[in-house]
Amino acid sequence: MKCRSIAVLFSAISPVAFASQPAIPPVAESPGAPLDRSPIAVYPSVPPGPSRTISGQCFVVTDGGQKVKLAKVEVKIYHQREFEWYAQEVSARCQARYEVMKAVACPKDFAALPAPEMNRSIAAAEALQRDFHEAWQVLPAADASASTDADGRFSITHHVAAPYTVFAVGSRTFGGETEYYQWQVSSNVIQNPSEIVLSNDNLR
C-alpha cells in the first residue's frame, strides 16, 4: 500500500501517527502552504580538521538481486552538528507538508476506497514522496562534495573535522515509477573510509 511506503520514508525524519482525518480536496487543490523550498540559513562556521580522503560506491540492489550502480549522485560532507541543524529544519518542513497531505495520502482504510479515491490517494502519496525528496535539495553548500561516476564510485578529499556526516540523495525511475533514496552516514560508524558503501543496507 502506498501509505505504508510514506510511513517508512517519513519515519527517518520524525514519528508520524496515522489517524482518521476529514477529507481534503484533490491533490492539485490541496489547501495550506506547499513544501517550503526556500534556502536554509547557513550554520556558523566550524573550524576545519586535518586533510583526509574518503571514497566508496553508491548502489541499490533490486528485489531480483540486480546491483544498480547510481551515477551522478552528489555525495556531500557536513560537520555533524551542522548537518543536524539542517536536518531539524528539513524535518519541520516535511512535517508541515505531511499535515496538509496526510488525510488523502494515507487514508485510514485504503482498501475500502472507491477506485477514483484510490487513484487520488496514490497520486497524493507519490507527490508526498517527491516532496520529501526535494526538501533535502535546499541544504546549503557542503564543505566538500563529489558526484558519483558511471560505476557509482566517488572520492572526496576534505578538511571537515570529525565527527562529520556523509550525505547523499538519489533517485531511479523504471517502469513508470520513481524510487527515492537517501543516506546519512556518521563518521562515527565508518570503519573503512576508503570503501564507504551507500546501499540498501544503510538507506534512511
Contacts in CASP RR format, 6 or more apart in sequence:
PFRMAT RR
TARGET T0000
AUTHOR 0000-0000-0000
METHOD contacts of the structure
MODEL  1
MKCRSIAVLFSAISPVAFASQPAIPPVAESPGAPLDRSPIAVYPSVPPGP
SRTISGQCFVVTDGGQKVKLAKVEVKIYHQREFEWYAQEVSARCQARYEV
MKAVACPKDFAALPAPEMNRSIAAAEALQRDFHEAWQVLPAADASASTDA
DGRFSITHHVAAPYTVFAVGSRTFGGETEYYQWQVSSNVIQNPSEIVLSN
DNLR
1 110 0 8 1.000
1 111 0 8 1.000
2 105 0 8 1.000
2 110 0 8 1.000
2 121 0 8 1.000
2 122 0 8 1.000
2 125 0 8 1.000
2 126 0 8 1.000
3 18 0 8 1.000
3 105 0 8 1.000
3 106 0 8 1.000
3 107 0 8 1.000
3 110 0 8 1.000
3 121 0 8 1.000
3 125 0 8 1.000
5 125 0 8 1.000
5 129 0 8 1.000
6 105 0 8 1.000
6 106 0 8 1.000
6 125 0 8 1.000
6 128 0 8 1.000
6 129 0 8 1.000
7 16 0 8 1.000
7 18 0 8 1.000
7 106 0 8 1.000
9 129 0 8 1.000
9 132 0 8 1.000
9 180 0 8 1.000
10 16 0 8 1.000
10 94 0 8 1.000
10 98 0 8 1.000
10 132 0 8 1.000
12 182 0 8 1.000
12 204 0 8 1.000
13 87 0 8 1.000
13 90 0 8 1.000
13 91 0 8 1.000
13 94 0 8 1.000
13 95 0 8 1.000
13 132 0 8 1.000
14 91 0 8 1.000
14 94 0 8 1.000
14 95 0 8 1.000
16 98 0 8 1.000
16 102 0 8 1.000
18 102 0 8 1.000
18 106 0 8 1.000
18 108 0 8 1.000
19 108 0 8 1.000
20 108 0 8 1.000
21 102 0 8 1.000
21 103 0 8 1.000
22 103 0 8 1.000
23 103 0 8 1.000
23 104 0 8 1.000
24 30 0 8 1.000
24 31 0 8 1.000
24 100 0 8 1.000
24 101 0 8 1.000
24 103 0 8 1.000
24 104 0 8 1.000
25 31 0 8 1.000
26 104 0 8 1.000
26 120 0 8 1.000
27 101 0 8 1.000
27 104 0 8 1.000
27 120 0 8 1.000
27 123 0 8 1.000
27 124 0 8 1.000
27 127 0 8 1.000
30 100 0 8 1.000
30 101 0 8 1.000
30 104 0 8 1.000
30 124 0 8 1.000
31 100 0 8 1.000
32 100 0 8 1.000
33 96 0 8 1.000
33 100 0 8 1.000
34 97 0 8 1.000
35 93 0 8 1.000
35 94 0 8 1.000
35 97 0 8 1.000
35 131 0 8 1.000
35 134 0 8 1.000
35 135 0 8 1.000
36 93 0 8 1.000
36 96 0 8 1.000
36 97 0 8 1.000
36 135 0 8 1.000
37 134 0 8 1.000
37 135 0 8 1.000
37 137 0 8 1.000
37 138 0 8 1.000
38 138 0 8 1.000
39 138 0 8 1.000
39 140 0 8 1.000
40 86 0 8 1.000
40 89 0 8 1.000
40 90 0 8 1.000
40 138 0 8 1.000
40 139 0 8 1.000
40 140 0 8 1.000
41 89 0 8 1.000
41 140 0 8 1.000
42 140 0 8 1.000
43 79 0 8 1.000
43 81 0 8 1.000
43 82 0 8 1.000
43 85 0 8 1.000
43 86 0 8 1.000
43 140 0 8 1.000
46 79 0 8 1.000
46 81 0 8 1.000
46 82 0 8 1.000
46 160 0 8 1.000
46 161 0 8 1.000
47 161 0 8 1.000
48 143 0 8 1.000
48 159 0 8 1.000
48 160 0 8 1.000
48 161 0 8 1.000
49 159 0 8 1.000
49 160 0 8 1.000
49 161 0 8 1.000
49 162 0 8 1.000
50 159 0 8 1.000
51 157 0 8 1.000
51 158 0 8 1.000
51 159 0 8 1.000
52 157 0 8 1.000
52 158 0 8 1.000
52 159 0 8 1.000
52 193 0 8 1.000
53 155 0 8 1.000
53 156 0 8 1.000
53 157 0 8 1.000
53 158 0 8 1.000
53 193 0 8 1.000
53 194 0 8 1.000
54 77 0 8 1.000
54 155 0 8 1.000
54 156 0 8 1.000
54 158 0 8 1.000
54 166 0 8 1.000
54 190 0 8 1.000
54 193 0 8 1.000
54 194 0 8 1.000
54 196 0 8 1.000
55 153 0 8 1.000
55 154 0 8 1.000
55 155 0 8 1.000
55 156 0 8 1.000
55 193 0 8 1.000
55 194 0 8 1.000
55 195 0 8 1.000
55 196 0 8 1.000
56 153 0 8 1.000
56 154 0 8 1.000
56 155 0 8 1.000
56 194 0 8 1.000
56 195 0 8 1.000
56 196 0 8 1.000
56 197 0 8 1.000
56 198 0 8 1.000
57 69 0 8 1.000
57 148 0 8 1.000
57 151 0 8 1.000
57 152 0 8 1.000
57 153 0 8 1.000
57 154 0 8 1.000
57 195 0 8 1.000
57 196 0 8 1.000
57 197 0 8 1.000
57 198 0 8 1.000
58 69 0 8 1.000
58 70 0 8 1.000
58 73 0 8 1.000
58 75 0 8 1.000
58 148 0 8 1.000
58 152 0 8 1.000
58 153 0 8 1.000
58 154 0 8 1.000
58 168 0 8 1.000
58 183 0 8 1.000
58 198 0 8 1.000
58 199 0 8 1.000
59 67 0 8 1.000
59 68 0 8 1.000
59 69 0 8 1.000
59 70 0 8 1.000
59 152 0 8 1.000
59 198 0 8 1.000
59 199 0 8 1.000
60 67 0 8 1.000
60 68 0 8 1.000
60 70 0 8 1.000
60 172 0 8 1.000
60 179 0 8 1.000
60 181 0 8 1.000
60 199 0 8 1.000
60 200 0 8 1.000
60 203 0 8 1.000
61 67 0 8 1.000
61 68 0 8 1.000
61 199 0 8 1.000
61 200 0 8 1.000
62 68 0 8 1.000
68 172 0 8 1.000
69 148 0 8 1.000
69 150 0 8 1.000
69 151 0 8 1.000
69 152 0 8 1.000
70 148 0 8 1.000
70 152 0 8 1.000
70 170 0 8 1.000
70 172 0 8 1.000
70 181 0 8 1.000
71 148 0 8 1.000
71 149 0 8 1.000
71 150 0 8 1.000
71 151 0 8 1.000
71 152 0 8 1.000
72 147 0 8 1.000
72 148 0 8 1.000
73 147 0 8 1.000
73 148 0 8 1.000
73 152 0 8 1.000
73 154 0 8 1.000
73 168 0 8 1.000
73 169 0 8 1.000
73 170 0 8 1.000
73 198 0 8 1.000
74 145 0 8 1.000
74 146 0 8 1.000
74 147 0 8 1.000
74 168 0 8 1.000
74 169 0 8 1.000
75 145 0 8 1.000
75 146 0 8 1.000
75 147 0 8 1.000
75 148 0 8 1.000
75 154 0 8 1.000
75 156 0 8 1.000
75 166 0 8 1.000
75 167 0 8 1.000
75 168 0 8 1.000
75 198 0 8 1.000
76 139 0 8 1.000
76 142 0 8 1.000
76 144 0 8 1.000
76 145 0 8 1.000
76 166 0 8 1.000
76 167 0 8 1.000
76 168 0 8 1.000
77 142 0 8 1.000
77 143 0 8 1.000
77 144 0 8 1.000
77 145 0 8 1.000
77 156 0 8 1.000
77 158 0 8 1.000
77 160 0 8 1.000
77 164 0 8 1.000
77 165 0 8 1.000
77 166 0 8 1.000
77 167 0 8 1.000
78 86 0 8 1.000
78 139 0 8 1.000
78 142 0 8 1.000
78 143 0 8 1.000
78 160 0 8 1.000
78 164 0 8 1.000
78 165 0 8 1.000
78 167 0 8 1.000
79 143 0 8 1.000
79 160 0 8 1.000
79 161 0 8 1.000
79 163 0 8 1.000
79 164 0 8 1.000
79 165 0 8 1.000
80 163 0 8 1.000
80 164 0 8 1.000
80 165 0 8 1.000
80 186 0 8 1.000
80 187 0 8 1.000
83 164 0 8 1.000
83 165 0 8 1.000
83 167 0 8 1.000
83 184 0 8 1.000
86 139 0 8 1.000
86 140 0 8 1.000
87 184 0 8 1.000
90 135 0 8 1.000
90 136 0 8 1.000
90 139 0 8 1.000
93 135 0 8 1.000
94 131 0 8 1.000
94 132 0 8 1.000
94 135 0 8 1.000
97 128 0 8 1.000
97 131 0 8 1.000
97 132 0 8 1.000
97 135 0 8 1.000
98 105 0 8 1.000
98 128 0 8 1.000
101 124 0 8 1.000
101 127 0 8 1.000
101 128 0 8 1.000
101 131 0 8 1.000
104 120 0 8 1.000
104 121 0 8 1.000
104 124 0 8 1.000
105 121 0 8 1.000
105 124 0 8 1.000
105 125 0 8 1.000
105 127 0 8 1.000
105 128 0 8 1.000
106 121 0 8 1.000
106 125 0 8 1.000
107 113 0 8 1.000
107 117 0 8 1.000
107 121 0 8 1.000
110 118 0 8 1.000
110 121 0 8 1.000
113 121 0 8 1.000
126 178 0 8 1.000
129 180 0 8 1.000
130 178 0 8 1.000
130 180 0 8 1.000
132 180 0 8 1.000
133 169 0 8 1.000
133 170 0 8 1.000
133 171 0 8 1.000
133 180 0 8 1.000
133 182 0 8 1.000
136 169 0 8 1.000
136 182 0 8 1.000
137 169 0 8 1.000
139 167 0 8 1.000
142 167 0 8 1.000
143 158 0 8 1.000
143 159 0 8 1.000
143 160 0 8 1.000
144 156 0 8 1.000
144 157 0 8 1.000
144 158 0 8 1.000
144 159 0 8 1.000
144 160 0 8 1.000
145 156 0 8 1.000
146 154 0 8 1.000
146 155 0 8 1.000
146 156 0 8 1.000
147 154 0 8 1.000
148 154 0 8 1.000
158 164 0 8 1.000
162 187 0 8 1.000
162 188 0 8 1.000
163 186 0 8 1.000
163 187 0 8 1.000
163 188 0 8 1.000
164 186 0 8 1.000
164 187 0 8 1.000
165 184 0 8 1.000
165 185 0 8 1.000
165 186 0 8 1.000
165 187 0 8 1.000
166 183 0 8 1.000
166 184 0 8 1.000
166 185 0 8 1.000
166 186 0 8 1.000
166 187 0 8 1.000
166 190 0 8 1.000
166 196 0 8 1.000
166 198 0 8 1.000
167 183 0 8 1.000
167 184 0 8 1.000
167 185 0 8 1.000
168 181 0 8 1.000
168 182 0 8 1.000
168 183 0 8 1.000
168 198 0 8 1.000
169 180 0 8 1.000
169 181 0 8 1.000
169 182 0 8 1.000
169 183 0 8 1.000
170 180 0 8 1.000
170 181 0 8 1.000
170 182 0 8 1.000
171 178 0 8 1.000
171 179 0 8 1.000
171 180 0 8 1.000
171 181 0 8 1.000
172 178 0 8 1.000
172 179 0 8 1.000
172 181 0 8 1.000
173 179 0 8 1.000
181 203 0 8 1.000
182 203 0 8 1.000
182 204 0 8 1.000
183 198 0 8 1.000
183 202 0 8 1.000
183 203 0 8 1.000
183 204 0 8 1.000
184 204 0 8 1.000
185 196 0 8 1.000
185 198 0 8 1.000
185 202 0 8 1.000
187 193 0 8 1.000
190 196 0 8 1.000
END
